[in-house]
Amino acid sequence: MNPRQQRVALLLSTLAFAIAFAVWGMIAPLSKVFQTSMHLTEHEVWLLIAIPVLLGSTLRLPLGMLTERYGGRLVFGSLLIMLALPAFMLTYSSTYTAMLFWALVLGTAGASFAVGIAFTSDWFEPERQGMALGVYGAGNIGQSIALFAVPLLTSLLGSWRITFRVFGIVSLVYGLIFLLFAQNAPISKTPKSFRQMLTVLATRPMSWLLSLFYFVTFGGFVALSIGLPKLLQGLFNLSQQDAGLRVAGFVVLATIMRPVGGYLSDKFGGEKMLVIVFTMSAVFALGLTSAAIVPFSIGALGIAVFIGMGNGCVFKLVPQYFAADTAVVTGLVGAMGGLGGFFPPLVLGFVKGWTGSYAPGFVLLAVFCAICLMLTYRVLILGKSPARTVPAPQ
């Protein structure tokens, strides 16, 4: 394919993903504000933080299927335009119920990941997909943009409502730009029925194994990026701006490591890299159990490095094992990753209320990483499981 067209496609999709993720992450930086102004309980505020993840997760599979059938240009552009609606409607919400509803709809932004993975992977040869998808995945820096920009703009403009409207306008305008200038890859595909697409998921167990891995790596990234602002303010009495900057650093580090994980997977194999990822993630997760800010910060930054790498590794393996069904499997894997970001904040809220500490929740994260390590070694390295799959022919 034309290298220039590949670069343009990668740039357009990465920017689209970054904007969608920025919109997706608008609520978390202001969670303390909403809790105070709306007199929310601990469980209510954690639900408000987590609820955008829910719809974005469940829609990744159907949007991946729509992308397979109609192309990433139309689906991605339309999605960005639609996101302006919940961004604006949140600013007119005066009750907790209304906020929850429009936060749920806002979560549609999270489904953009599956659309962009399918769009981008079609533009690149298999031996370059790890790096390309890692670069595309770095668009999750939009989460960091939200963590930094939402409090800053709210302070400058004097209202979080105006800030949300600015984000909505940016999404609307870029959606139109994407529809005008993006192009689907010039490859011929025989359209599949939705039933044929779902058959892949029913008959290829490897898709569910990769989903579990992404549930932990990307789910951990999302859960920590939306939950750390509240944790840092509650555990260490940091200001909203200080906590936002620290979490932005976490997101940037994890984002930078995603293409690194893709590159190293191209070079050494995604299977081998996942062994390192899950080993080190389990170790650093235990650092988050500390009540002192230094070991807690070391644990958070270590987690950022290795789950960031893990995200790139998993999506090197998706087109490797499912070359003919990338969009559909991406939808499933992405959906599970999104759900991995939905449940931990709720679990942390429950654990804190039950035990008075967040530490057991982070021990549970370490346990999940250890389980994934064992499965990686047994299934992908030793190849002893019936889940092992031969890559589809190119």
C-alpha positions in Angstrom: 0.0 0.0 0.0 1.0 3.6 -0.4 3.1 4.7 2.6 1.8 8.2 2.5 -1.8 7.0 2.6 -0.9 4.6 5.5 0.5 7.5 7.5 -2.5 9.7 6.8 -4.9 6.9 7.8 -3.0 6.3 11.0 -2.9 10.0 11.9 -6.6 10.5 11.3 -7.7 7.4 13.2 -5.3 8.1 16.2 -6.6 11.7 16.5 -10.2 10.4 16.3 -9.5 7.9 19.0 -7.8 10.6 21.2 -10.8 12.9 20.9 -13.3 10.1 21.6 -11.3 9.1 24.7 -11.1 12.7 25.9 -14.9 12.9 25.7 -15.2 9.5 27.4 -13.1 10.7 30.4 -14.8 14.1 31.1 -16.6 13.0 34.3 -13.9 11.4 36.4 -11.8 14.6 36.9 -14.8 16.4 38.4 -16.1 13.5 40.5 -15.3 15.3 43.8 -17.2 18.4 42.5 -20.3 16.3 41.6 -20.1 14.4 44.9 -20.1 17.6 46.9 -22.6 19.6 44.9 -25.1 16.7 44.5 -24.5 15.3 48.0 -23.6 11.8 46.6 -22.7 8.8 48.7 -19.4 6.9 48.1 -21.2 4.2 46.1 -23.2 6.8 44.0 -20.1 8.8 43.0 -18.2 5.6 42.1 -21.2 4.5 39.9 -21.2 7.9 38.2 -17.5 7.5 37.5 -17.8 3.9 36.2 -21.1 4.1 34.2 -19.6 5.7 31.0 -17.5 2.6 30.7 -20.5 0.3 30.6 -22.1 1.2 27.3 -18.8 1.8 25.6 -17.8 -1.7 26.5 -21.0 -3.5 25.4 -21.1 -1.5 22.1 -17.6 -2.5 21.0 -18.7 -5.8 19.6 -21.7 -4.5 17.6 -19.7 -1.5 16.4 -16.8 -3.8 15.4 -19.3 -5.8 13.3 -20.7 -2.6 11.7 -17.2 -1.6 10.8 -16.6 -5.0 9.3 -19.6 -4.5 7.1 -19.7 -0.7 6.3 -16.2 0.4 6.9 -14.4 2.5 9.5 -14.7 5.8 7.8 -18.5 6.0 8.1 -18.8 4.4 11.5 -16.1 6.4 13.2 -17.1 9.7 11.7 -20.8 9.2 12.7 -19.8 8.1 16.2 -17.8 11.3 16.8 -20.7 13.5 15.6 -23.2 11.7 17.8 -21.0 12.2 20.9 -21.8 15.9 20.9 -25.3 15.0 22.1 -24.5 13.5 25.5 -21.7 16.1 26.1 -24.3 18.8 25.7 -27.1 17.1 27.5 -25.0 16.5 30.6 -24.8 20.2 31.0 -28.6 20.5 31.3 -28.9 17.6 33.8 -30.0 18.8 37.3 -30.6 15.4 39.0 -28.4 12.4 39.7 -30.6 10.2 37.6 -30.3 12.4 34.6 -26.5 12.6 35.1 -26.3 8.8 35.2 -28.4 8.4 32.0 -26.3 10.9 29.9 -23.1 9.5 31.4 -24.2 6.1 30.2 -24.8 7.5 26.7 -21.5 9.3 26.8 -19.9 5.9 27.3 -20.5 5.3 23.6 -17.2 7.0 23.1 -15.4 4.0 24.5 -16.7 1.9 21.6 -14.5 3.9 19.2 -11.6 1.7 20.0 -13.0 -1.3 18.1 -13.8 0.8 15.1 -10.3 2.3 14.9 -8.5 -1.0 15.4 -10.4 -2.5 12.4 -9.9 0.6 10.3 -6.2 0.9 11.0 -5.2 -2.8 10.8 -6.6 -3.0 7.2 -4.1 -0.4 6.2 -1.0 -2.3 7.3 0.8 -5.5 6.5 0.8 -8.2 9.3 4.5 -7.6 10.1 3.8 -3.9 10.8 0.5 -4.2 12.5 1.9 -4.4 16.0 3.6 -1.1 15.8 0.8 0.6 13.8 -1.9 -0.6 16.3 0.3 0.5 19.2 0.5 4.0 17.7 -3.2 4.0 17.2 -3.8 2.8 20.7 -1.7 5.7 22.0 -4.8 7.7 21.2 -5.9 6.8 24.7 -3.8 9.8 25.7 -7.2 11.5 25.3 -7.9 10.2 28.8 -4.9 12.2 30.0 -6.0 15.2 28.1 -9.4 15.1 29.9 -7.7 14.7 33.3 -5.6 17.8 32.7 -7.9 19.9 30.5 -11.2 19.5 32.2 -10.2 21.0 35.6 -8.1 23.6 33.9 -10.8 24.7 31.5 -13.4 24.6 34.2 -11.2 27.0 36.3 -10.6 29.3 33.3 -14.1 29.3 32.0 -15.8 29.3 35.4 -18.1 26.4 34.6 -17.8 22.7 34.0 -20.9 23.0 31.8 -19.1 25.2 29.3 -16.1 22.8 29.4 -18.3 19.8 28.5 -19.8 21.8 25.6 -16.3 22.7 24.3 -15.5 18.9 24.2 -18.7 18.2 22.5 -18.1 20.8 19.7 -14.5 19.4 19.2 -15.9 15.9 18.7 -18.6 17.1 16.3 -16.2 19.1 14.1 -13.6 16.3 14.0 -16.3 13.8 13.1 -17.1 15.9 10.0 -13.4 16.2 9.2 -13.0 12.4 9.5 -16.0 11.8 7.1 -14.5 14.2 4.6 -10.9 13.1 4.6 -10.6 9.5 5.9 -10.6 6.6 3.4 -11.1 2.9 4.0 -8.1 0.7 3.0 -8.2 -0.3 -0.7 -8.6 -4.0 0.0 -11.4 -6.2 -1.2 -13.4 -8.1 1.5 -16.4 -10.4 1.0 -19.1 -9.0 3.3 -20.1 -11.5 6.0 -23.4 -11.8 7.6 -23.7 -10.9 11.3 -24.3 -14.6 12.0 -21.1 -15.6 10.2 -19.2 -13.0 12.4 -20.7 -14.4 15.6 -19.8 -17.9 14.6 -16.1 -17.0 14.8 -16.6 -16.1 18.5 -18.4 -19.4 19.2 -15.9 -21.6 17.5 -12.5 -19.9 18.2 -11.8 -20.1 22.0 -8.7 -18.0 21.5 -10.9 -15.0 21.1 -12.1 -15.4 24.7 -8.6 -15.9 26.0 -7.3 -12.7 24.4 -10.4 -11.1 25.8 -9.5 -12.1 29.3 -6.0 -10.7 28.9 -7.4 -7.4 27.7 -9.9 -7.4 30.5 -6.9 -7.2 32.9 -4.5 -4.9 30.9 -6.9 -2.4 29.4 -9.4 -2.8 32.2 -6.7 -2.0 34.7 -5.7 1.1 32.7 -9.2 2.4 32.5 -10.1 1.6 36.1 -7.0 3.3 37.4 -7.2 6.3 35.1 -10.8 7.1 36.2 -10.3 6.0 39.8 -6.9 7.4 40.8 -8.1 11.1 40.9 -10.5 10.2 43.7 -8.1 7.8 45.4 -5.3 10.3 45.5 -7.5 13.0 46.9 -9.1 10.7 49.5 -5.9 8.8 50.6 -3.3 11.5 50.4 -5.4 14.7 50.6 -4.1 16.0 47.3 -5.8 18.9 45.6 -8.0 18.3 42.5 -5.4 19.9 40.2 -2.5 18.0 41.8 -4.3 14.7 41.6 -5.3 15.4 38.0 -1.7 16.1 37.0 -0.4 12.9 38.6 -3.0 10.8 37.0 -2.3 12.5 33.7 1.3 11.3 34.1 0.1 7.8 34.7 -2.0 7.9 31.5 0.8 9.4 29.4 3.2 6.7 30.6 0.8 3.9 29.9 0.0 5.4 26.5 3.7 5.7 25.5 4.3 2.1 26.5 1.5 0.8 24.3 3.4 1.2 20.9 6.5 0.0 22.7 4.6 -3.2 23.6 3.5 -3.5 19.9 7.0 -3.0 18.6 8.5 -5.5 21.0 5.8 -8.0 20.1 6.6 -7.6 16.4 10.3 -8.3 17.3 10.1 -11.0 20.0 6.5 -12.2 19.8 3.4 -11.1 21.7 3.2 -14.3 23.6 6.6 -13.9 25.2 6.0 -10.3 26.0 2.8 -11.1 27.8 4.8 -13.3 30.2 6.8 -10.3 31.3 3.8 -8.0 31.3 1.7 -10.2 33.7 4.7 -11.0 36.0 5.7 -7.4 36.6 2.1 -6.2 36.7 1.4 -8.6 39.6 4.4 -7.3 41.5 3.6 -3.6 41.1 -0.1 -4.1 41.9 1.0 -5.0 45.4 2.6 -1.5 45.7 -0.8 0.0 45.5 -1.7 -1.5 48.8 0.6 0.9 50.6 -0.7 3.7 52.7 2.4 5.8 51.9 2.4 7.9 48.8 6.0 7.0 47.6 5.5 3.2 47.3 1.9 3.8 46.1 3.3 6.0 43.3 6.0 3.5 42.4 3.3 0.8 42.2 1.1 3.0 40.0 3.9 4.0 37.6 5.1 0.4 37.4 1.6 -0.7 36.6 1.3 2.0 33.9 4.5 0.7 32.2 3.5 -2.9 32.0 -0.3 -2.8 31.4 0.5 -0.2 28.8 2.8 -2.6 27.1 0.3 -5.4 27.6 -2.4 -3.5 25.7 0.0 -3.3 22.7 0.9 -7.0 23.0 -2.7 -8.2 23.0 -3.5 -6.3 19.9 -0.5 -7.6 18.1 -2.0 -11.1 18.7 -5.6 -10.3 17.5 -4.8 -9.8 13.8 -2.1 -12.5 14.1 -4.7 -15.1 15.1 -7.7 -13.6 13.4 -6.5 -12.0 10.2 -9.9 -12.6 8.5 -12.0 -11.5 11.4 -10.1 -8.7 13.0 -13.0 -6.3 13.4 -15.3 -8.8 15.1 -12.7 -10.2 17.5 -11.5 -6.7 18.2 -15.1 -5.9 19.2 -15.2 -8.8 21.6 -11.7 -8.2 23.1 -12.4 -4.5 23.3 -15.7 -5.0 25.0 -14.1 -7.2 27.6 -11.4 -4.7 28.2 -14.0 -2.0 28.7 -15.9 -4.1 31.2 -12.6 -4.6 32.9 -12.6 -0.9 33.5 -16.2 -0.9 34.7 -16.1 -3.4 37.5 -13.0 -2.4 39.5 -14.2 1.0 40.5 -17.4 -0.6 41.8 -15.4 -3.3 43.6 -13.1 -0.7 45.1 -16.1 1.2 46.4 -17.6 -1.9 47.9 -14.2 -3.1 49.4 -13.6 0.4 51.0 -17.1 0.4 52.5 -16.7 -3.2 53.8 -13.2 -3.2 55.1 -12.3 0.5 55.4 -9.3 0.0 53.0 -8.8 -0.2 49.2 -5.8 -2.6 49.7 -7.8 -5.9 49.2 -9.0 -4.6 45.8 -5.4 -4.2 44.6 -4.4 -7.6 45.9 -7.2 -9.0 43.8 -5.7 -7.2 40.7 -2.4 -9.0 41.5 -4.2 -12.3 41.7 -5.8 -11.7 38.3 -2.4 -10.9 36.8 -1.0 -14.2 38.2 -3.9 -16.2 36.6 -3.2 -14.5 33.3 0.5 -15.3 33.6 -0.3 -19.0 34.1 -2.7 -19.1 31.1 -0.2 -17.3 28.9 2.5 -19.8 29.6 0.3 -22.8 29.3 -1.7 -21.9 26.2 0.4 -19.5 24.2 3.9 -20.7 25.1 3.5 -24.4 25.7 0.5 -24.7 23.4 -1.1 -27.5 25.4 -4.6 -26.1 25.4 -7.3 -27.0 22.8 -7.8 -23.2 22.6 -4.7 -22.9 20.5 -5.5 -21.6 17.1 -3.6 -21.5 13.8 -3.5 -18.0 12.3 -5.9 -17.5 9.5 -4.2 -17.3 6.0 -3.5 -13.9 4.7 
